[in-house]
Structures are given as C-alpha cells and as structure tokens.
Amino acid sequence: MCLFWKLCYYKFIIDRKYNVKEKLQEVLSVKKYTKSYIVWTILLLVVITYFMFARDFHSLNGKLLERDKDTEFEKGSGIRTKKLSDVQIQSLYKLCKVWGYTKYHHPDVISGKLNWDAELFRVMPDILRAANQDGADCVLMDWLETFPVEGEQDEGKEEDIDWEKIQEESGKQLLDTTWISDSAFLGEELSEYLCSMADLHISDRENAYASFEEIGTVSFENEKMYDASDGDMGMYLLGLFRFWNMYEYYSPNIEITTEEWDSVLLDALPKVADSGDYRSYVTAIAQVVSKTGDAHSMLVDRKRLLYYYYGQRFLPCDIKIIGGEAVVTQVKKNEKELMPGDILLEIDGMTLEERIEEQRNYHALSEADKMLNQMKHLLLETEKRKAKVRILRGEEIKTVQVKTLKNQYSYKNPIENGILQSENIGYIDPSALEKGNIEKLMKDFCDTEGIIIDLRHYPSTVITYLLGEYIIPKQEVFACIGMPNKAMPGAFYEQEMVVGKGVLKEIQNDSRTFDSYEGKVIILMDEESQSQSEFAIMALRQAPNAIVVGSPSVGADGNVVKVSLPGEVIFSMTGLGVYTPEGEQTQRCGLKPDIECWQTVEGIKAGKDELLEEAIKLIK
C-alpha cells in the first residue's frame, strides 16, 4: 500500500490495527460454539495478540535495551520541590534545551544505549547548585563529556542520503537550531559538542524516544511512563522537558504557537518546579499546553482533574457560542426547564464568562472564540443532580432548577441522510454514514438538483476519496502534508494529496466505475468543523460546482500523536502539517467559506437551520 493511501486512512488504521476485538466479538456472537471452544479461541487470540504486539517490547526473547537496565530512578527522582532562584531558572532553561537537542541527535540515545531520563536526574542536582551560568556550562560539559559523540555520517547509507535529498527538494520547514552555535550562551566547549551532532542524520530510529510508524508519522511509544509522587520536582520537570522538546522538534506548528516557545519554557519552569502535589503539576503542564494554540493538544490525567473540573454531571442540552454567549441549541427529550435559544448565564453561582476565562489557561484554542470543541463539556458541568441555572430567555432573566445527566448530552441531527423532504436535494451527514451508504446515496441522488454535504458533523468514516470519485471529474491536488523527516529532527517535507476521478483505482486498485454527479454541491462548515472534517472540505471543494457555506473552521487538521508524561498524564498533539496546495497554513487560522453564514439566536428559537436554508437557496 502506497504512502498516499496510508496517510488517507491513518486515523482509521490505528483504531483497527489488529482487529482482535472485532474477531473476538464475532466468536462470542455465534451461539453454536461450545463454551470450551470459546475459551480455547480466546486463549488463541491472546497468544496471537501477544506475538503481534511483541515487536513493540524491547524485552522480546529476554533482550533488553541498555537503557532499560538503568533503573535507578524507577521510583522517583529524589529531587524535591523548591522555589527556584533566577540563576536556577536560567540554568534549568539551558539544561532543557541541551538535554532535548542531545536526546534527538546523539547516536547512543537514539540507539537505546542511554537512559536519557535517568541522566537528566543525575545532572539536575549539580545544575541546581551552579552559582552562575558559567558554572552551569561547566556542569553540562563535564556531564556530556562522559558520552562522546562517536557516530559519523555514513556516506554509504543510501537511505540517509535520500532523507537529505528529500529535504533539499521538498523541504517545507526546518527548525532554527542556530542557538547551538552561540558560544556566548553555551560556552565554546559545549557549543562545539552540540555542533558535532548537527550533521549526524540518523534514520534508523526504531529504539529512539521519537520513533516512526511505517507510514512515516512520528511515535513516542518508546517513552517511559513513571509515577510522580507529591513534591517530586525532578519528575515534574521531566514532564515539562519531555513535552517542551517533543513539541519543539516534532510539531509542524512550532512556528505558530500563541507565545514564543522559549519564553513559554522560561515562564513554566518556576510554576512546574513549585508544584507541591499532583493537581498543581497537572495544571502547570496544562498551562504550557494552552500556549501551543494546537486544538488537537489536550491533557488527560489519571484522575481526570481537568476533564471533570466542575463536576461529573452535565446539563441536558447542547450549546453553541454565538456572539460570545453560550446558547442552548437542543435539549434532551422531555426537558422542561431549558429551551432552544436560552442563553446560559450562570451555573451553581459561577458565570459562564468566569468558566471560559478560567479554562483558557488549560486548553489550547486555535483562536479565542473557537472554544467549543475543547471546552463544551466544561461549560455544562456541575456537581449536582439538580443544578441552579441562570438563563436569559428573550428579554427576561430567569433562574431554573435543572435535572442533570450522568453523561454529556450529544446533539441529535433531526435530518436523516437521503433526499430532503419536499425538495429534490440530497443530504449527507457524514457522522451517520456506514460502509456502503455513500454508494447507495449517490445512486439515489443521480437526478437531484444538488447535494448538501454537512461537515459540521465529524465523519464516522473516510468520505474524501469515495465522494471525490463522483463529484470531481479530474484529479486535483487539494492539500500538501508536512511530513516529519525521520533523519533530521525539526525538519518537515511536503507530500501532495490528490483527489478526484481515478484516485481509488491508482491507490487502492479499486476497479469499480463511479457515475459522475454534475449537480451543485454545497458543503456546510462552522467553528466546530475540525480535523477530518477540514480535510474533507479541502478535498471536496475541488468539485467544479462546489460552494462552501458557513463560518471559518477550527484550524486543527492533521493526525493526532499521543505522548506519555510522568504521573500517568497523556498529552496529544498534531503530528502532520496540513497546508493548501499553494503552501498556505490551515492550522489555527482554519478554512474560510466561500459564503459566510451564521446561526443566530433568533433562528435557533424558531427551529431554523440557517446554514441549511442558505444551502437549499443556493441550489434552487
């Protein structure tokens, strides 16, 4: 399977990597099997699963990587929480940058020989004791001298040379690492040491902390998860150092963080170091995450402190942000206290404005007003079974007692896939699609005046290339993907993405014929259209009769990479850049519609879908 197709289905390949769960369900659903047969089948599947995953464990056949044998700090760093002096902040800032650069460039770290987490804990106490920056430079140099750089660029390795050539010919982005040459910042010896690794373009990173999937995307599965006990400053700082450097070297969006990335590190150091317990550590790291501006970035901690920030129950409604206010768009069946069009003002004594401002500290927003995909559940949370809710209904402010739900209410689309009632117009809600639906729908839509593709809803399956066969008569480049260069940390190169007639035959050997659809195509999007929805919009708007209607999308396209941090904290971020065919950014700024149309409070009250109405008008 070619790289192009693998990228197209990345999100779905990961979810169905081995299909063991599906096969197990198939076995258990067949009643004719005996109990013993089922037991033996389960055992067989367990054995198969073990061997399929065994390649991911370094201890296969009893063989450990050298770094796995270094277990001195398995139960903690031994470095306790303290307030940092200005000298210590500057020294730790330098340590973080030097540690991170060496982590991704030194041959012995990349090969799995050195436990770089353990080495951080060994040098950190001396760094904290350094009286000034010259002293910190000496500590760092004495430390690194014990790890001589012995690797050389092997001119005989064709693969390594190819990666350099790829960057020369198709390079999209190259991280600025000129700081390693700054002897005023590092001192002569330390600068020379770092510069000696600059041209070691090592592509074999199977055992590296940043390894690569077969499809070319970065993976951090080799990072170790540690416990983080209260007051373990070393572990807390490892969490910060690990995250900051991962984003520095492997985010395609490092150039568009909300604040300058080095400044983010300097600001975070005293906050993370002063964390006395798990909650303060998690919130300190979350504040760093918020500065990425990457709406794929989120933090999940073992206690779910950030998710259930205000409680574990929810108001029985869905909302949209209109004019900066949380407007009820739909309520649970039989809900009597809340109505569509109500504006939420206050929940249990806390205003919605206060909640929004507080949560901005912990969540990465692509733009200030695009908060729903990250915060919606937090704006509806409560601790109580019956919440006291202040609302604005028309001109009247009311306080109502609302029965809450154990699980967050999900919006129910009142329109089903098919031909719209009283109209000769087809409608597709991608979130409600199952395998085979698109082929049937397009057959039903063959004589319609137009089709509405509602990408306000997140697709349940990949629709981009199959729909493209029907509505895009010739192949078109619709996006450029920023792929990480596995041999050059911080470098990304471009991979063009194509959609249209004949693509499935070329990339999947799909020999079916698809009847061309020549009617109008209206694509709906809004501020909740994100990731796969945005990718589909970029592709399907290439149809000659396509018009995109709505408001700007979130601006969080690309895949999602998960990272583990100490304390059983999982962080996610975007791993692939997504750009227009002209090379323009889509991250954070989002996609722009051809025709702007916004849902209004008045429309919600009247039960209207103003974007859908505009789409129908454009077709007719």
C-alpha positions in Angstrom: 0.0 0.0 0.0 1.5 3.4 -1.0 2.3 6.2 1.4 -0.5 8.3 0.0 -3.2 5.8 0.8 -1.8 5.1 4.2 -2.0 8.8 5.1 -5.5 9.0 3.9 -6.7 6.3 6.3 -4.2 6.9 9.2 -6.9 7.6 11.8 -8.8 4.5 10.9 -5.9 2.2 10.6 -4.8 2.9 14.1 -8.2 2.1 15.6 -8.4 -1.2 13.7 -4.7 -2.1 13.9 -5.1 -5.8 14.7 -8.9 -6.3 14.7 -8.6 -8.7 17.7 -11.6 -7.1 19.4 -13.8 -7.5 16.3 -12.8 -11.1 15.9 -13.5 -11.9 19.5 -16.9 -10.3 19.2 -17.6 -12.5 16.1 -16.7 -15.6 18.0 -18.8 -14.8 21.1 -21.8 -13.9 18.9 -22.1 -17.3 17.3 -24.2 -19.4 19.7 -23.5 -22.8 18.2 -19.9 -22.8 19.6 -19.4 -24.7 22.8 -18.1 -23.0 26.0 -14.8 -24.9 25.7 -14.4 -23.8 22.1 -14.9 -20.2 23.0 -12.4 -20.5 25.9 -9.8 -22.0 23.6 -10.5 -19.4 20.9 -10.0 -16.6 23.4 -6.7 -18.2 24.6 -5.6 -18.5 20.9 -6.4 -14.8 20.3 -4.5 -13.8 23.4 -1.4 -15.7 22.1 -1.8 -14.2 18.7 -2.2 -10.7 20.2 1.0 -11.2 22.3 3.1 -12.1 19.3 1.6 -9.3 17.1 2.5 -6.8 19.8 5.7 -8.4 20.8 7.7 -6.3 18.4 6.8 -3.3 20.4 8.5 -4.6 23.6 12.3 -4.4 23.9 12.3 -7.4 26.2 11.4 -9.9 23.5 13.4 -13.1 23.8 14.9 -11.7 27.0 16.8 -9.0 25.2 16.7 -5.6 26.9 18.0 -2.3 25.6 20.8 -1.0 27.6 18.7 1.9 28.8 16.1 -0.5 30.2 18.8 -1.9 32.6 19.3 1.6 34.1 16.5 1.5 36.8 18.0 3.8 39.5 15.1 6.3 39.2 12.2 4.0 38.6 10.5 5.1 41.9 11.3 8.8 41.8 14.0 11.3 41.0 14.9 12.2 44.7 14.8 15.9 43.8 12.2 17.7 45.9 10.0 20.7 45.2 11.6 24.1 45.9 11.2 27.7 44.8 13.8 28.5 42.1 16.1 31.4 42.1 16.6 33.4 38.9 20.0 31.7 38.4 18.4 28.3 38.7 15.6 29.1 36.3 18.2 30.2 33.7 20.3 27.1 34.3 17.3 24.7 34.0 16.3 26.5 30.8 19.7 25.8 29.3 19.6 22.2 30.6 16.2 21.6 29.0 17.4 22.8 25.6 20.7 20.9 25.7 19.1 17.7 27.1 16.4 17.9 24.3 18.8 18.5 21.5 21.1 15.7 22.6 18.1 13.4 23.1 17.1 13.5 19.4 20.7 13.8 17.9 23.1 11.7 20.0 23.7 8.2 18.4 23.8 6.4 21.8 20.5 7.9 22.9 18.9 7.1 19.5 20.1 3.5 19.6 18.7 2.9 23.1 22.0 2.6 24.9 21.5 5.6 27.2 18.6 6.1 29.6 18.2 9.9 29.0 15.6 10.4 31.7 18.0 8.9 34.3 20.8 11.0 33.0 18.7 14.1 33.5 18.1 13.2 37.1 21.9 12.6 37.6 22.9 16.1 36.3 20.0 18.1 37.6 21.2 18.4 41.3 24.6 19.8 40.1 22.8 22.3 37.7 20.6 23.5 40.6 23.8 24.1 42.7 25.6 26.1 40.0 26.3 29.6 41.2 26.1 31.2 37.8 25.8 30.4 34.1 29.5 29.8 33.7 29.2 27.2 36.4 26.1 25.6 34.7 28.1 25.4 31.4 30.9 23.6 33.2 28.4 21.2 34.8 26.8 20.4 31.4 30.2 19.9 29.7 31.5 17.7 32.4 28.4 15.6 32.2 28.3 15.4 28.4 32.0 14.5 28.1 31.1 11.1 29.5 29.0 10.5 26.4 31.5 11.1 23.5 29.9 11.5 20.0 31.4 8.7 18.0 28.9 8.4 15.2 29.6 9.7 11.7 27.5 10.4 8.7 27.9 7.2 6.7 28.1 8.1 3.0 27.4 4.5 2.1 24.0 4.6 3.6 21.7 5.4 0.7 18.7 5.8 3.0 20.4 8.6 5.0 21.4 10.4 1.8 17.9 10.1 0.5 16.5 11.9 3.5 18.8 14.8 3.0 17.9 14.9 -0.7 14.2 14.8 0.2 14.6 17.8 2.5 16.6 19.7 -0.2 13.9 19.1 -2.9 10.7 19.1 -0.9 11.5 20.7 2.4 8.7 22.6 4.0 10.1 23.6 7.4 13.4 23.4 9.2 13.7 24.2 12.9 16.1 27.1 13.7 18.8 25.5 15.9 21.4 28.1 15.4 21.5 28.6 19.2 23.8 25.6 19.4 26.5 27.7 17.7 26.1 30.6 20.3 29.2 30.3 22.4 28.1 33.4 24.4 25.1 31.4 25.6 26.8 27.9 25.9 30.5 28.5 26.1 32.9 27.3 23.4 33.2 23.6 24.5 29.5 23.0 25.0 28.7 24.7 21.7 31.3 22.5 19.9 29.9 19.4 21.4 26.3 20.1 20.2 27.5 21.2 16.8 29.4 17.9 16.4 25.9 16.2 16.2 24.3 18.6 13.7 25.2 16.6 10.6 24.5 13.1 12.0 21.4 12.4 10.0 20.4 9.1 11.5 17.3 7.5 10.0 17.3 4.2 12.0 15.3 5.3 15.0 13.5 2.1 15.9 14.8 2.4 19.5 14.8 6.2 19.7 12.5 8.1 22.0 11.0 9.5 18.8 10.5 6.5 16.5 8.5 6.3 13.3 5.5 4.3 12.2 5.6 2.5 8.8 3.5 5.3 7.3 6.1 7.9 8.3 4.4 9.5 11.2 6.3 10.1 14.5 5.5 7.9 17.5 6.6 8.4 21.1 5.7 4.8 22.3 9.3 4.3 23.5 8.8 7.0 26.2 8.5 5.5 29.7 5.6 6.2 32.0 6.7 7.0 35.6 4.7 7.6 38.8 5.0 11.1 40.1 4.6 11.4 43.8 3.7 14.6 45.5 6.7 17.0 45.7 8.9 15.1 43.2 10.2 18.2 41.4 12.6 16.1 39.2 9.7 14.1 37.8 7.6 17.2 37.3 10.4 18.9 35.4 10.9 15.7 33.3 7.3 16.1 32.3 7.9 19.7 31.2 11.2 18.9 29.5 9.8 15.9 27.6 6.7 17.8 26.4 8.5 21.0 25.5 11.1 19.3 23.4 8.7 16.9 21.7 6.7 20.0 20.6 9.9 21.8 19.6 11.2 19.1 17.3 8.1 17.2 16.2 5.3 19.7 15.9 4.8 21.0 12.4 3.2 24.1 14.0 6.1 25.2 16.3 6.3 28.4 14.4 2.7 29.5 15.2 2.4 28.9 18.9 0.5 31.6 20.7 3.6 32.8 22.5 7.3 32.4 21.6 8.2 28.9 22.6 11.4 29.6 24.5 9.5 32.2 26.6 6.9 29.6 27.3 9.6 27.4 28.8 11.1 30.2 30.9 7.7 31.1 32.3 6.7 27.5 33.0 9.9 26.4 34.9 9.2 28.1 38.3 5.5 27.1 38.2 6.2 23.4 37.5 9.1 23.3 40.0 6.9 24.8 42.7 4.2 22.2 42.2 3.7 20.6 45.6 1.2 18.0 44.5 -0.3 16.1 41.5 -3.1 18.7 40.8 -0.7 21.6 40.7 1.7 19.7 38.5 -1.1 18.8 36.0 -2.4 22.3 35.9 1.1 23.8 35.4 1.7 21.4 32.5 -1.7 22.2 31.1 -0.9 25.9 31.1 2.1 25.1 28.8 -0.2 23.0 26.5 -2.5 26.0 26.2 0.2 28.1 24.6 0.6 25.7 21.7 -2.6 27.0 20.0 -3.0 23.4 18.7 -6.6 22.4 19.1 -5.5 18.8 18.9 -3.5 19.3 22.0 -5.1 18.2 25.2 -4.0 16.7 28.5 -5.7 13.7 30.2 -4.5 12.9 33.7 -5.2 9.7 35.7 -7.6 11.4 38.0 -9.4 13.3 35.1 -9.0 16.5 37.1 -9.1 18.7 34.0 -12.0 16.9 32.4 -14.3 16.9 35.4 -13.1 20.3 36.6 -16.5 21.4 37.8 -18.2 18.1 38.5 -19.2 14.8 36.9 -22.8 15.6 35.8 -24.0 17.7 32.9 -26.9 19.9 31.8 -29.2 18.1 29.5 -28.5 20.2 26.4 -26.2 21.1 23.6 -24.9 24.6 23.0 -23.2 26.9 20.5 -21.2 30.1 21.2 -22.9 33.0 19.4 -21.7 36.5 20.0 -19.5 35.2 22.9 -22.5 33.7 24.7 -23.4 30.1 25.3 -26.7 29.5 23.5 -28.8 26.3 24.0 -29.4 24.7 20.6 -31.1 21.5 21.6 -32.4 19.9 24.8 -32.9 16.3 25.9 -36.4 14.9 25.2 -38.9 15.8 27.9 -36.6 18.5 29.3 -38.9 21.2 30.7 -36.7 23.9 32.2 -34.3 24.7 29.3 -35.3 25.7 25.8 -33.5 26.2 22.5 -32.5 29.8 22.3 -31.9 30.2 26.0 -28.6 31.9 26.9 -26.7 30.3 29.8 -25.5 33.0 32.2 -24.6 31.1 35.4 -24.4 27.6 36.7 -24.4 27.0 40.5 -23.2 30.5 41.2 -20.4 30.7 38.6 -20.9 32.7 35.5 -20.2 31.2 32.1 -17.7 34.1 31.4 -15.8 33.1 34.6 -15.7 29.5 33.4 -14.5 30.4 30.0 -11.7 32.7 31.3 -10.5 30.1 33.8 -10.4 27.3 31.2 -8.5 29.3 28.7 -5.5 28.8 31.0 -5.6 25.0 30.5 -6.8 24.4 26.9 -5.2 25.1 23.6 -7.5 27.2 21.4 -6.7 27.9 17.8 -8.4 31.3 18.2 -10.0 32.9 21.2 -13.6 32.4 20.0 -13.2 28.8 18.8 -13.6 27.1 22.2 -16.4 24.6 21.9 -14.5 21.6 20.7 -12.2 21.9 23.7 -14.5 23.3 26.4 -18.1 22.4 25.7 -18.4 19.8 28.4 -16.8 22.2 30.9 -19.4 24.8 30.2 -22.2 22.3 31.0 -20.6 20.5 34.1 -21.9 20.5 37.6 -21.5 18.5 40.8 -25.3 18.5 41.5 -28.1 16.3 40.4 -30.2 19.4 40.2 -28.3 22.5 39.1 -29.2 26.1 39.7 -29.0 27.7 36.3 -29.5 31.4 35.5 -30.6 32.0 31.9 -31.6 34.8 29.6 -34.8 33.9 27.7 -35.8 36.7 25.3 -35.6 39.8 27.5 -36.2 38.0 30.8 -33.5 36.7 33.2 -34.7 33.5 34.9 -33.3 31.1 37.5 -34.3 27.5 36.9 -33.6 24.2 38.7 -32.4 21.7 36.0 -32.1 17.9 36.5 -28.6 16.9 35.3 -27.3 13.9 33.4 -24.6 11.4 34.3 -23.2 11.6 30.7 -22.9 14.6 28.5 -25.8 15.1 26.1 -25.0 14.6 22.4 -26.6 16.6 19.7 -29.1 14.6 17.6 -29.3 15.7 14.0 -33.0 15.9 13.1 -32.2 15.3 9.4 -31.5 11.9 8.0 -29.3 11.0 5.1 -31.2 10.9 1.8 -33.4 13.3 -0.3 -34.7 16.2 1.7 -38.4 16.2 2.3 -40.3 18.4 -0.2 -37.0 19.1 -2.1 -35.2 17.4 -4.9 -31.9 17.8 -3.0 -29.7 15.1 -1.5 -28.3 15.5 2.1 -25.3 13.7 3.6 -24.5 13.8 7.3 -21.0 12.2 7.4 -21.3 11.3 11.1 -24.2 8.9 10.4 -22.6 7.0 7.5 -21.8 3.3 7.5 -19.9 1.2 4.9 -21.8 1.1 1.6 -24.0 4.2 2.4 -22.2 6.6 0.1 -22.6 4.3 -3.0 -26.3 3.9 -2.3 -26.9 7.6 -1.6 -25.1 8.7 -4.8 -27.3 6.3 -6.8 -30.4 7.9 -5.2 -29.1 11.4 -5.8 -28.3 10.9 -9.5 -31.3 13.1 -10.7 -31.3 15.6 -7.9 -30.7 19.4 -8.3 -27.8 19.3 -5.8 -26.2 17.7 -2.8 -25.6 19.2 0.6 -22.6 17.7 2.5 -22.9 18.7 6.1 -19.4 18.7 7.5 -20.4 20.5 10.7 -20.6 16.9 11.8 -17.4 14.8 12.2 -17.2 11.9 9.7 -17.7 8.4 11.0 -15.6 7.1 8.1 -13.3 8.4 5.4 -15.6 10.1 2.8 -13.0 12.2 0.9 -11.8 9.9 -1.8 -15.0 7.9 -2.5 -17.2 11.1 -2.8 -14.4 12.7 -4.9 -14.9 9.9 -7.5 -18.4 11.1 -8.0 -18.2 14.9 -7.9 -14.6 15.7 -9.0 -14.2 14.8 -12.7 -10.4 15.0 -12.8 -7.6 14.6 -10.3 -6.8 17.7 -8.3 -4.1 18.5 -5.7 -6.1 19.6 -2.7 -3.5 19.8 0.1 0.1 19.4 1.0 1.0 17.4 4.0 4.0 18.3 6.2 5.8 15.0 6.9 8.4 14.7 9.6 11.9 13.9 8.3 12.9 10.9 10.4 16.7 11.6 9.9 16.5 15.3 10.7 14.7 16.3 13.9 12.8 19.5 13.4 12.6 19.2 9.6 9.4 18.5 7.6 8.9 17.9 3.9 5.9 18.2 1.7 3.7 15.3 0.3 1.0 16.3 -2.1 -2.5 14.9 -1.7 -4.8 14.3 -4.7 -8.5 13.7 -5.0 -10.8 13.1 -8.0 -11.8 10.6 -10.6 -9.5 7.5 -10.8 -7.7 8.1 -7.5 -9.1 4.9 -5.8 -8.0 2.8 -8.8 -4.5 4.1 -8.5 -4.0 3.9 -4.8 -6.3 1.0 -3.8 -6.7 -0.9 -7.0 -10.4 -0.2 -6.8 -11.7 -1.2 -10.3 -15.3 0.0 -9.8 -16.8 2.7 -12.0 -18.4 5.7 -10.4 -21.1 7.7 -12.3 -20.2 11.4 -12.3 -22.5 13.8 -10.5 -22.9 17.1 -12.2 -25.3 18.9 -9.9 -24.5 21.6 -7.4 -22.5 20.6 -4.3 -22.9 22.7 -1.2 -20.6 22.0 1.7 -21.5 23.2 5.2 -19.0 24.0 7.9 -18.7 26.1 11.1 -16.5 26.7 14.1 -16.9 23.1 15.2 -15.6 21.6 11.9 -12.2 20.1 12.8 -9.5 17.7 11.6 -11.0 15.1 9.3 -14.0 17.4 8.6 -11.5 20.1 7.5 -9.5 17.6 5.4 -12.7 16.5 3.6 -13.7 20.2 3.0 -10.3 20.9 1.4 -10.8 18.0 -0.9 -14.4 18.2 -1.8 -14.4 21.9 -2.5 -12.3 21.0 -5.6 -15.6 19.9 -7.3 -16.3 22.4 -10.1 -19.8 23.1 -8.8 -18.9 23.2 -5.1 -19.6 26.1 -2.8 -18.6 26.1 0.9 -21.1 27.8 3.2 -20.8 28.7 6.9 -18.2 30.2 9.2 -14.4 29.6 9.5 -13.4 26.1 10.7 -11.4 25.4 13.9 -8.0 25.1 12.2 -6.8 21.7 13.7 -6.1 19.4 10.8 -3.6 16.5 10.6 -3.2 13.4 12.7 -3.1 13.1 16.4 0.0 11.9 18.2 -0.2 10.7 21.8 2.6 11.2 24.4 3.0 9.9 27.9 4.3 12.2 30.7 5.2 11.3 34.3 2.3 10.8 36.6 0.2 8.9 34.1 -0.5 12.0 32.1 -1.3 11.6 28.4 -0.8 14.5 26.1 -1.8 14.7 22.4 -0.7 17.0 19.6 -0.8 17.3 15.9 2.0 15.4 14.1 1.4 16.3 10.5 1.2 19.7 8.9 -1.7 20.4 6.5 -1.3 23.2 4.0 -3.3 24.5 1.0 -2.0 23.4 -2.5 -0.3 26.9 -2.6 1.5 26.0 0.7 -0.5 28.4 2.9 -1.2 27.5 6.6 -4.5 26.0 7.7 -3.6 25.4 11.3 -5.1 27.8 13.8 -6.5 30.1 11.1 -8.9 27.4 9.8 -10.6 27.2 6.4 -12.6 30.1 5.0 -16.1 29.6 3.5 -17.0 30.9 0.0 -20.2 32.3 1.5 -20.4 33.3 5.2 -23.5 32.3 7.0 -24.0 32.2 10.8 -26.6 30.5 13.0 -28.4 33.2 15.1 -30.2 33.1 18.4 -33.5 34.0 16.7 -33.0 31.2 14.2 -32.5 28.7 17.0 -35.6 29.9 18.8 -37.6 29.5 15.6 -36.2 26.0 15.0 -34.4 27.1 11.8 -31.1 25.9 10.5 -29.9 29.0 8.7 -26.9 27.3 7.0 -29.1 24.5 5.6 -31.6 27.1 4.4 -28.9 29.0 2.6 -27.6 25.8 1.0 -31.1 25.0 -0.3 -31.5 28.5 -1.6 -28.2 28.3 -3.5 -29.1 25.0 -5.1 -32.6 26.2 -6.2 
